[in-house]
């Protein structure tokens, strides 16, 4: 009796393990396809998607400023900030830091070129900041009552400077957004996706993680108001520092670990199949 029970438990464990492995590989294959779509997007589409993402996050910063001003609570402000991330997710726009996990997976498996990856990163980065600057200008003009709160938040960012603390907060921000991307891809329902988006949006807003787009919008607002202790060169230095930390967190922590979880043989198998497909295409083109 106990022997049969043990055999049954062992079979159940194997089946469960196979199920998890299959789901992981299905998600991996879907990431390759999704990444190929992103990387081959026309320039106009890429620019529009990045610009809208900057606007989305900008509205989250507006909500954060407004609620923090009214309540004096950073936690409630962080909760309000999630509006920007819900807009980001439901509108299918893309932050610079959302383009670590999926597109890198596509390039690693040979389904896209690395120059396409850099084109995506640079285009999304620049347009995220442009969209954020636009929203910052609008909220500064529309809400004079928020000027004091905006300047205070900007000064907090510059107060950390180019420090170890600032860099670690940037690493955490990059890892958090990339982990959010991973969770969204593996969620079983739209509700599960929204929970992941809301949770990490709250963490980013309430814990003041050093995300390049978020801190840039806050600093832009202060710069447009005037009277700050920092200038545009300070913003450039701090935002570049944050972007580096975001990249280290998103690529070095989450993306690399995901690829290790998939394993070298599976990655090589997909790279090999892509090489075979390319040879077939060349051969058929010659004939």
N, C-alpha and C positions, 0 to 999 in steps of 0.2 A: 504493500500500500504506500509506504513512505517512498519506496523506489520510484513508483509510478508518478507520485506527486513531484518528486525531484526532477524527473524527466520532463514533466509537463511545465514546470517552472523554467527549466533550461530552454525548452522550445519557445516559451513565451518571451524570454529575454532575447533570444536570437531574432524572433520576429519583430520585436519592438526595436531592436538595434538596426535591423534591416530597414524598417520603416523610417526611422530617423535619418539614416544614411541616404535613402532614396529621396526623401524630402529635401535634404541638404543639397544633393546633386541637382535636383530639379530647380531649386532656387538659384544654384550656380549657373546652370544653363540659361535660365531666364535672365540673369544678370548680364550674361554675355550678349544676348540678343538686345536687351534694353540699352546696354552700353554702345553697341554698334549703331543703334538708331540715334543716340545722342551725339556720337562722334561724327556722324555723317550729315548732321543737320545743316541746312544752308546757313550762310553767315547771317542773313537777315533774321531768320528764326532764332538762331543762337543769341543774337544781340537783344531781340525782343524778350526772350525768356529770362535772360539775366537782368534786364532792366525792370521787368515786372517783379522779379524776386526782390530787388532792392526796394521797390515800392511797398511790397508786402511786409517786409521786415520793418520798413519805416513806419507803417501804420501800427505795428506792434510797439515800436518805441514811443509813438504818440500816445498809445493807450497806457504804457508804463509811466510816462511823464504825467499824464492827466490824473491817473489814479494815485500815484505817489504824492502829487501836489495836493489833492483833496483829502487824502487819508493820513499822509505821513508814514505809511506802511510800505516797506520795500517788498514784503512778501505779497501783499495785494497788488503792488505794481508788477511784480514778476508774474503773477497769475494773469493780469491784464495783458501782459506782453505775449502770451500764448496766442492771442488773436492773430498776430503776424504769422505765426507758424501754421495755424490752421489755414490761413489764406494761402500760404506758400504751398502747402500740401494739396489742398482741394483745387487750387488754380494750376497745379502742375508746373510751377515755375521752379527755378533751381538756384540755390546758393552755390558759391564757389566751393565751399566745403562739402557739399553734397556730391561733388564730382570726383571723389577719391575712390570709393569702394567699387562702384559699378563700372565706370570707364576703364579703371586700371585693370580690373578683371578681364575686360575685353582685349586690352592691349597685351596682357601677359599671355593670353591663350592664342595670340596671333591673329585675332579677328579684326584688328585695326592697327594703324601705324602710330608711333609715339608722337610724331608731329601733329597728328589729329588731337591727341590728348593735350598737348601744350596749347594748341589753338583753342580748345574748349576751356581750359583753365584761365588763360589770359583774357579771352572774350568775356567769360562769365564774371571774372574778378572785376574788370573795368566797368562793365555794365551794372553789376551789383552796386558799386560805389556811386555810379552816376544816378541810378534810381534812388539810392539813399540820400544823396545830396538834394535831389529834387523835393523829396518829402520833407527833409529838414528845413528847406527854404519855405515850404508851404506852411508847416506847423509854426515856424517862428513868426511868420506874418499873420497867421490866423489866431494864435493864442498868446498874446502878450503876457498874460498872467502866468504862463509856464516858463518865462524867461529865467527866473531865478532858479527853478528846479533844474532846467537844462544846463545852465552854467555850472551848477553844483555837481551834477553827474559828470560833466566833461572834466572838471577840475580833479575829481576823484581818479579818473583814468590817468591823467597826466601826473598825478601825485605818486602813482606806482612807478612811473618812469620805465626805463629799460632795465628792469631788475629781474632777479630769479623768480620772484613772486609773479610778476607780470608774464613771464615766459611760461611758467607752470600753469597759470590760468588759461593761457592760449593753447597749450597742449591739451588740457582738459576739454576746452571748447571744441577743438578739432576732433578729439576722440568721441565726445558726446554726440556731435552731429553725424559723424560717420556711423556710430553705433545706432543712432536713430534710423538712419537709412537702412541698416541691416535688419533691424526689428520690423520696420515697415514692410520690407520685402518678404519677410517670413510670417507676417501676421495672417491669420486665417480669415479675417473679415475686415470690412471698412472700419467697424468699431474698434477693432484691435489696433489698426493703423492710427486712428485718431488718438487713442490712449497714449501710444508711443510718442506721437508728435506733441501732444499736450504736455506730457511729462518732461520731455527734454526741452521744450520751449520754456516751461516754468523754471527748470534748472538754470538755463542760460540767462533768463531775466532776473531771477531772484538771487542767484549766487554770484552775479556779476562776473561770469566767465568772460574771458578776453577774446571774443569773436571779432574778427577784423571788420565785418560789415556793421555789426551792432555798435561797436565802440566808435566807428567812423561816423555813423549817423548822429550819435550823441555829441561827438566833438564838432561835427559840422554845424549842429544847432548852436552851440556856444560861439563858434567862430562867426556865424552869421549875425548873432545878437551883438557881439562885440564886448570889449571890456574883459576878456579872458587873459589869463597869465600865459597862455600858449598861442602859437600861431600855426600856420599851415605847414611849415617845415617840421614842427613838433608832431603834427598829425601824421605827416609822411613817415617819420621815423618810428612812431609808435604803431601805426597800422602795418608797416612792413614787418616789424618785429612780431606783431600778432599773427600776421599771415604765415610767417615762418613757423611759429609755434603751432598754429592750426594744422599746418601740413605735417609736421612731425607727429602730432597726435592722431590725425586721421589716417595717415599712411603707415607710420611706424608702429602704432599700437593696433588699431582695429583691422585695417586692410591686410597687413602682413599676417596677423593671427588667423584671419578668415582663410587666407590662401594656404596657410599651414594646416588648417583644419580639413580643407579639401584634399590636400596631399599632392605631392609632386607627380605621382603616376597619373592621376586624373587630369591634372593640368597638361601634362605632356601628351596624354591621349587626345585631348581636344585640340592642342596645337598641331599634333600629327594629322588629325583628320582635316584640319583647315589647310595644311600644306598639300595634302592629297587633292583636295578640292581645287586648289589653285592650279596644280599641275594639269588636272583634267580640263579646266577652263582654258589654259594655254594651248593644250593639245587640240581641243575642239576649235579654238580660234585659228590655229594654223591650217587646219583641214578645211 
